[in-house]
Amino acid sequence: MKERMLRKIRETIVNMVYRANVSHVASALSIADILYVLYFKVANISLENINSKNRDIVILSKAHASAALYSVLYHKGFLSKDYIDGYSVDNGKLPCHIDKDKSNFFEVSGGSLGHGPSLGAGFALAKKMDNNSGRVFVIVGDGECNEGSLWEAIMFVSTHKLNNYTLIVDYNKLQGFGTTDKIICQNNLAERIKSFGFKVYEIDGNNIEETEKTLKLKSKTPIAIIAHSVKGKGVSFMENKLEWHYKSPNEEQLNIALRELKEKY
Ligand SMILES: Cc1ncc(C[n+]2csc(CCOP(=O)(O)OP(=O)(O)O)c2C)c(N)n1
Protein backbone atom coordinates (compact mmCIF):
# COMPACT_ATOMS: atom_id res chain seq x y z
CA MET A 1 0.00 0.00 0.00
CA LYS A 2 1.28 3.46 -0.88
CA GLU A 3 1.55 5.72 2.15
CA ARG A 4 0.52 9.07 0.64
CA MET A 5 1.95 10.97 3.57
CA LEU A 6 5.43 9.90 2.46
CA ARG A 7 4.84 11.69 -0.83
CA LYS A 8 3.48 14.83 0.84
CA ILE A 9 6.42 14.99 3.25
CA ARG A 10 8.91 14.65 0.39
CA GLU A 11 7.09 17.15 -1.85
CA THR A 12 7.23 19.72 0.94
CA ILE A 13 10.97 19.07 1.45
CA VAL A 14 11.92 19.55 -2.21
CA ASN A 15 9.68 22.61 -2.56
CA MET A 16 11.16 24.22 0.56
CA VAL A 17 14.74 23.63 -0.50
CA TYR A 18 14.03 24.84 -4.04
CA ARG A 19 12.33 28.04 -2.87
CA ALA A 20 15.08 28.89 -0.39
CA ASN A 21 17.87 27.74 -2.75
CA VAL A 22 19.68 25.93 0.07
CA SER A 23 21.62 22.68 0.57
CA HIS A 24 20.93 19.32 2.25
CA VAL A 25 17.89 18.11 0.29
CA ALA A 26 19.36 14.59 0.01
CA SER A 27 20.16 14.48 3.75
CA ALA A 28 16.51 15.35 4.46
CA LEU A 29 15.05 12.80 2.02
CA SER A 30 17.24 10.13 3.65
CA ILE A 31 15.43 10.46 7.01
CA ALA A 32 11.92 11.33 5.80
CA ASP A 33 10.75 7.78 6.48
CA ILE A 34 12.29 7.53 9.96
CA LEU A 35 10.81 10.87 11.04
CA TYR A 36 7.43 9.91 9.58
CA VAL A 37 7.39 6.66 11.56
CA LEU A 38 8.49 8.39 14.75
CA TYR A 39 5.97 11.22 14.67
CA PHE A 40 3.02 9.38 13.08
CA LYS A 41 3.36 5.88 14.53
CA VAL A 42 5.70 5.56 17.50
CA ALA A 43 6.56 8.63 19.58
CA ASN A 44 4.11 9.79 22.22
CA ILE A 45 4.13 13.48 21.20
CA SER A 46 0.92 15.39 20.54
CA LEU A 47 -0.58 18.88 20.61
CA GLU A 48 -2.18 17.93 23.92
CA ASN A 49 0.90 16.59 25.72
CA ILE A 50 3.60 18.88 24.35
CA ASN A 51 4.08 20.57 27.74
CA SER A 52 3.99 17.31 29.68
CA LYS A 53 7.20 15.92 31.16
CA ASN A 54 6.06 12.37 30.46
CA ARG A 55 5.97 12.62 26.69
CA ASP A 56 8.65 11.21 24.39
CA ILE A 57 11.48 13.31 22.99
CA VAL A 58 12.82 13.25 19.40
CA ILE A 59 16.16 14.94 18.72
CA LEU A 60 17.35 15.49 15.16
CA SER A 61 21.07 15.78 15.77
CA LYS A 62 21.91 15.91 12.04
CA ALA A 63 20.13 19.25 12.09
CA HIS A 64 21.30 20.27 8.61
CA ALA A 65 18.47 17.95 7.48
CA SER A 66 15.95 20.21 9.25
CA ALA A 67 13.70 20.43 6.16
CA ALA A 68 12.62 16.83 6.89
CA LEU A 69 11.71 17.62 10.49
CA TYR A 70 9.88 20.82 9.51
CA SER A 71 7.93 18.99 6.81
CA VAL A 72 6.89 16.16 9.13
CA LEU A 73 5.87 18.58 11.90
CA TYR A 74 3.86 20.59 9.35
CA HIS A 75 2.01 17.54 8.03
CA LYS A 76 1.40 16.36 11.58
CA GLY A 77 -0.30 19.70 12.27
CA PHE A 78 2.37 20.96 14.71
CA LEU A 79 3.63 23.80 12.46
CA SER A 80 1.46 26.09 10.35
CA LYS A 81 2.02 26.81 6.65
CA ASP A 82 3.59 30.21 7.30
CA TYR A 83 6.49 28.40 9.00
CA ILE A 84 7.10 26.30 5.89
CA ASP A 85 6.81 29.36 3.63
CA GLY A 86 9.27 31.16 5.88
CA TYR A 87 11.97 28.49 5.66
CA SER A 88 15.41 29.99 5.26
CA VAL A 89 14.23 33.28 3.79
CA ASP A 90 14.76 36.81 5.14
CA ASN A 91 12.56 37.40 8.19
CA GLY A 92 11.24 33.86 7.85
CA LYS A 93 10.10 31.73 10.79
CA LEU A 94 12.40 28.75 10.20
CA PRO A 95 16.18 28.83 9.93
CA CYS A 96 18.19 26.33 7.92
CA HIS A 97 19.50 24.73 11.11
CA ILE A 98 17.15 24.12 14.03
CA ASP A 99 16.60 26.90 16.58
CA LYS A 100 14.73 25.55 19.58
CA ASP A 101 13.24 28.95 20.41
CA LYS A 102 11.22 29.01 17.18
CA SER A 103 8.68 26.37 18.24
CA ASN A 104 7.73 24.27 21.27
CA PHE A 105 8.04 21.23 19.02
CA PHE A 106 11.80 21.65 18.57
CA GLU A 107 13.51 19.90 21.49
CA VAL A 108 16.99 21.35 21.03
CA SER A 109 18.90 23.64 18.70
CA GLY A 110 21.29 21.97 16.29
CA GLY A 111 23.74 22.39 13.45
CA SER A 112 27.06 21.59 15.03
CA LEU A 113 27.19 17.81 14.63
CA GLY A 114 27.72 15.52 17.60
CA HIS A 115 25.72 17.39 20.25
CA GLY A 116 22.34 15.64 19.99
CA PRO A 117 23.45 12.33 21.54
CA SER A 118 24.61 14.02 24.77
CA LEU A 119 21.58 16.30 24.95
CA GLY A 120 19.43 13.21 24.56
CA ALA A 121 21.38 11.47 27.33
CA GLY A 122 20.55 14.39 29.63
CA PHE A 123 16.83 14.11 28.83
CA ALA A 124 16.95 10.34 29.35
CA LEU A 125 18.71 10.63 32.72
CA ALA A 126 16.25 13.31 33.87
CA LYS A 127 13.32 11.11 32.89
CA LYS A 128 14.77 8.24 34.93
CA MET A 129 15.35 10.51 37.94
CA ASP A 130 11.76 11.77 37.65
CA ASN A 131 10.47 8.20 37.30
CA ASN A 132 8.72 9.15 34.10
CA SER A 133 8.02 6.72 31.32
CA GLY A 134 8.89 8.78 28.23
CA ARG A 135 11.45 7.58 25.71
CA VAL A 136 14.21 9.58 24.00
CA PHE A 137 15.04 9.06 20.31
CA VAL A 138 18.19 10.66 18.87
CA ILE A 139 18.85 10.65 15.12
CA VAL A 140 22.45 11.03 13.95
CA GLY A 141 24.13 10.68 10.56
CA ASP A 142 26.80 8.06 9.83
CA GLY A 143 29.31 10.84 9.15
CA GLU A 144 28.28 12.35 12.46
CA CYS A 145 29.52 9.16 14.14
CA ASN A 146 33.03 10.50 13.45
CA GLU A 147 32.45 12.99 16.27
CA GLY A 148 34.11 12.01 19.57
CA SER A 149 31.24 13.55 21.51
CA LEU A 150 28.91 10.83 20.18
CA TRP A 151 31.10 8.20 21.83
CA GLU A 152 31.13 10.12 25.12
CA ALA A 153 27.33 10.06 25.04
CA ILE A 154 27.30 6.31 24.34
CA MET A 155 29.61 5.69 27.31
CA PHE A 156 27.43 7.86 29.56
CA VAL A 157 24.18 6.22 28.46
CA SER A 158 25.72 2.80 28.96
CA THR A 159 27.15 3.64 32.41
CA HIS A 160 23.77 4.89 33.62
CA LYS A 161 21.89 2.04 31.91
CA LEU A 162 19.47 4.44 30.24
CA ASN A 163 17.14 1.94 28.63
CA ASN A 164 14.76 4.76 27.70
CA TYR A 165 17.37 5.97 25.16
CA THR A 166 17.35 4.96 21.49
CA LEU A 167 20.09 6.09 19.12
CA ILE A 168 19.14 5.95 15.44
CA VAL A 169 22.00 6.10 12.95
CA ASP A 170 20.89 7.22 9.50
CA TYR A 171 23.45 5.04 7.75
CA ASN A 172 23.35 6.30 4.15
CA LYS A 173 27.10 5.77 3.56
CA LEU A 174 27.67 9.34 2.36
CA GLN A 175 28.63 12.55 4.10
CA GLY A 176 29.46 16.07 2.90
CA PHE A 177 32.69 15.46 1.01
CA GLY A 178 32.82 11.75 0.32
CA THR A 179 31.76 8.26 1.26
CA THR A 180 31.75 7.45 4.96
CA ASP A 181 34.02 4.38 4.55
CA LYS A 182 36.76 6.54 2.97
CA ILE A 183 36.66 9.36 5.55
CA ILE A 184 36.42 7.55 8.88
CA CYS A 185 35.07 4.08 8.25
CA GLN A 186 31.98 3.10 10.27
CA ASN A 187 31.63 -0.43 8.86
CA ASN A 188 31.76 -2.18 12.23
CA LEU A 189 29.49 0.33 13.93
CA ALA A 190 27.01 -2.27 15.21
CA GLU A 191 29.70 -4.32 16.99
CA ARG A 192 31.30 -1.23 18.49
CA ILE A 193 28.05 0.13 19.92
CA LYS A 194 27.12 -3.38 21.10
CA SER A 195 30.37 -3.54 23.05
CA PHE A 196 29.08 -0.70 25.25
CA GLY A 197 26.08 -2.79 26.27
CA PHE A 198 23.51 -1.47 23.82
CA LYS A 199 20.99 -3.74 22.12
CA VAL A 200 21.68 -3.10 18.43
CA TYR A 201 19.36 -3.66 15.46
CA GLU A 202 20.20 -3.23 11.79
CA ILE A 203 17.26 -2.34 9.57
CA ASP A 204 16.31 -0.84 6.22
CA GLY A 205 15.63 2.74 7.32
CA ASN A 206 13.48 3.42 4.27
CA ASN A 207 11.19 0.47 5.01
CA ILE A 208 8.23 1.76 6.99
CA GLU A 209 7.04 -1.55 8.47
CA GLU A 210 10.51 -2.63 9.59
CA THR A 211 11.30 0.78 11.02
CA GLU A 212 8.03 0.94 12.94
CA LYS A 213 8.40 -2.57 14.32
CA THR A 214 11.95 -1.93 15.50
CA LEU A 215 11.28 1.51 16.98
CA LYS A 216 8.46 0.03 19.07
CA LEU A 217 10.77 -2.54 20.67
CA LYS A 218 11.84 -1.98 24.25
CA SER A 219 14.87 -3.40 26.05
CA LYS A 220 16.46 -3.60 29.49
CA THR A 221 19.49 -1.87 27.92
CA PRO A 222 19.87 1.25 25.78
CA ILE A 223 19.02 0.63 22.11
CA ALA A 224 20.81 1.59 18.89
CA ILE A 225 19.28 1.19 15.46
CA ILE A 226 21.58 1.22 12.46
CA ALA A 227 19.13 2.31 9.78
CA HIS A 228 20.57 1.55 6.35
CA SER A 229 19.16 4.24 4.12
CA VAL A 230 19.51 5.91 0.75
CA LYS A 231 20.61 9.52 0.69
CA GLY A 232 18.18 11.40 -1.59
CA LYS A 233 15.60 8.59 -1.29
CA GLY A 234 12.66 9.01 -3.65
CA VAL A 235 14.26 11.25 -6.31
CA SER A 236 16.30 9.07 -8.68
CA PHE A 237 18.86 11.67 -9.75
CA MET A 238 19.59 12.58 -6.11
CA GLU A 239 19.83 9.02 -4.77
CA ASN A 240 23.36 8.10 -3.60
CA LYS A 241 24.79 11.17 -5.37
CA LEU A 242 27.35 13.06 -3.28
CA GLU A 243 26.73 16.42 -4.99
CA TRP A 244 23.15 16.54 -3.69
CA HIS A 245 24.48 17.10 -0.19
CA TYR A 246 25.04 20.71 -1.26
CA LYS A 247 23.14 21.30 -4.50
CA SER A 248 19.68 22.81 -4.65
CA PRO A 249 17.32 21.84 -7.49
CA ASN A 250 16.59 24.30 -10.30
CA GLU A 251 13.02 24.64 -11.61
CA GLU A 252 13.38 21.86 -14.16
CA GLN A 253 14.87 19.48 -11.57
CA LEU A 254 12.13 20.38 -9.10
CA ASN A 255 9.46 19.46 -11.63
CA ILE A 256 11.12 16.14 -12.46
CA ALA A 257 11.43 15.38 -8.74
CA LEU A 258 7.74 16.17 -8.09
CA ARG A 259 6.69 14.02 -11.05
CA GLU A 260 8.76 11.10 -9.77
CA LEU A 261 7.39 11.39 -6.26
CA LYS A 262 3.86 11.26 -7.64
CA GLU A 263 4.68 8.03 -9.44
CA LYS A 264 6.45 6.35 -6.53
CA TYR A 265 4.44 7.27 -3.45
C1 LIG B 1 30.85 19.83 14.14
C2 LIG B 1 30.49 19.98 12.70
N1 LIG B 1 31.46 19.78 11.75
C3 LIG B 1 31.15 19.91 10.44
C4 LIG B 1 29.88 20.28 10.04
C5 LIG B 1 29.56 20.47 8.57
N2 LIG B 1 28.73 19.41 8.06
C6 LIG B 1 27.41 19.60 7.84
S1 LIG B 1 26.64 18.24 7.24
C7 LIG B 1 28.10 17.36 7.26
C8 LIG B 1 28.13 15.92 6.82
C9 LIG B 1 27.33 15.05 7.70
O1 LIG B 1 27.30 13.75 7.23
P1 LIG B 1 26.30 12.70 7.81
O2 LIG B 1 26.29 12.78 9.29
O3 LIG B 1 26.62 11.38 7.21
O4 LIG B 1 24.88 13.23 7.34
P2 LIG B 1 24.18 13.09 5.90
O5 LIG B 1 25.14 12.43 4.96
O6 LIG B 1 23.00 12.25 6.11
O7 LIG B 1 23.84 14.47 5.49
C10 LIG B 1 29.14 18.14 7.73
C11 LIG B 1 30.53 17.67 7.88
C12 LIG B 1 28.93 20.49 11.06
N3 LIG B 1 27.66 20.82 10.76
N4 LIG B 1 29.25 20.32 12.36
The ligand as an SDF file (V2000), in Angstrom:
LIG
                    3D

 26 27  0  0  0  0  0  0  0  0999 V2000
   30.8490   19.8300   14.1370 C   0  0  0  0  0  0  0  0  0  0  0  0
   30.4930   19.9760   12.6960 C   0  0  0  0  0  0  0  0  0  0  0  0
   31.4550   19.7820   11.7500 N   0  0  0  0  0  0  0  0  0  0  0  0
   31.1470   19.9140   10.4420 C   0  0  0  0  0  0  0  0  0  0  0  0
   29.8810   20.2790   10.0420 C   0  0  0  0  0  0  0  0  0  0  0  0
   29.5590   20.4700    8.5720 C   0  0  0  0  0  0  0  0  0  0  0  0
   28.7290   19.4150    8.0550 N   0  0  0  0  0  0  0  0  0  0  0  0
   27.4050   19.5980    7.8370 C   0  0  0  0  0  0  0  0  0  0  0  0
   26.6450   18.2390    7.2430 S   0  0  0  0  0  0  0  0  0  0  0  0
   28.0960   17.3570    7.2620 C   0  0  0  0  0  0  0  0  0  0  0  0
   28.1280   15.9230    6.8210 C   0  0  0  0  0  0  0  0  0  0  0  0
   27.3270   15.0540    7.7020 C   0  0  0  0  0  0  0  0  0  0  0  0
   27.3040   13.7480    7.2250 O   0  0  0  0  0  0  0  0  0  0  0  0
   26.2990   12.7010    7.8130 P   0  0  0  0  0  0  0  0  0  0  0  0
   26.2920   12.7840    9.2870 O   0  0  0  0  0  0  0  0  0  0  0  0
   26.6180   11.3810    7.2080 O   0  0  0  0  0  0  0  0  0  0  0  0
   24.8850   13.2310    7.3370 O   0  0  0  0  0  0  0  0  0  0  0  0
   24.1790   13.0850    5.8960 P   0  0  0  0  0  0  0  0  0  0  0  0
   25.1440   12.4320    4.9580 O   0  0  0  0  0  0  0  0  0  0  0  0
   23.0040   12.2490    6.1100 O   0  0  0  0  0  0  0  0  0  0  0  0
   23.8440   14.4650    5.4940 O   0  0  0  0  0  0  0  0  0  0  0  0
   29.1370   18.1390    7.7290 C   0  0  0  0  0  0  0  0  0  0  0  0
   30.5330   17.6660    7.8780 C   0  0  0  0  0  0  0  0  0  0  0  0
   28.9290   20.4920   11.0620 C   0  0  0  0  0  0  0  0  0  0  0  0
   27.6580   20.8200   10.7590 N   0  0  0  0  0  0  0  0  0  0  0  0
   29.2470   20.3170   12.3640 N   0  0  0  0  0  0  0  0  0  0  0  0
  1  2  1  0
  2  3  1  0
  2 26  2  0
  3  4  2  0
  4  5  1  0
  5  6  1  0
  5 24  2  0
  6  7  1  0
  7  8  2  0
  7 22  1  0
  8  9  1  0
  9 10  1  0
 10 11  1  0
 10 22  2  0
 11 12  1  0
 12 13  1  0
 13 14  1  0
 14 15  2  0
 14 16  1  0
 14 17  1  0
 17 18  1  0
 18 19  2  0
 18 20  1  0
 18 21  1  0
 22 23  1  0
 24 25  1  0
 24 26  1  0
M  CHG  1   7   1
M  END
$$$$
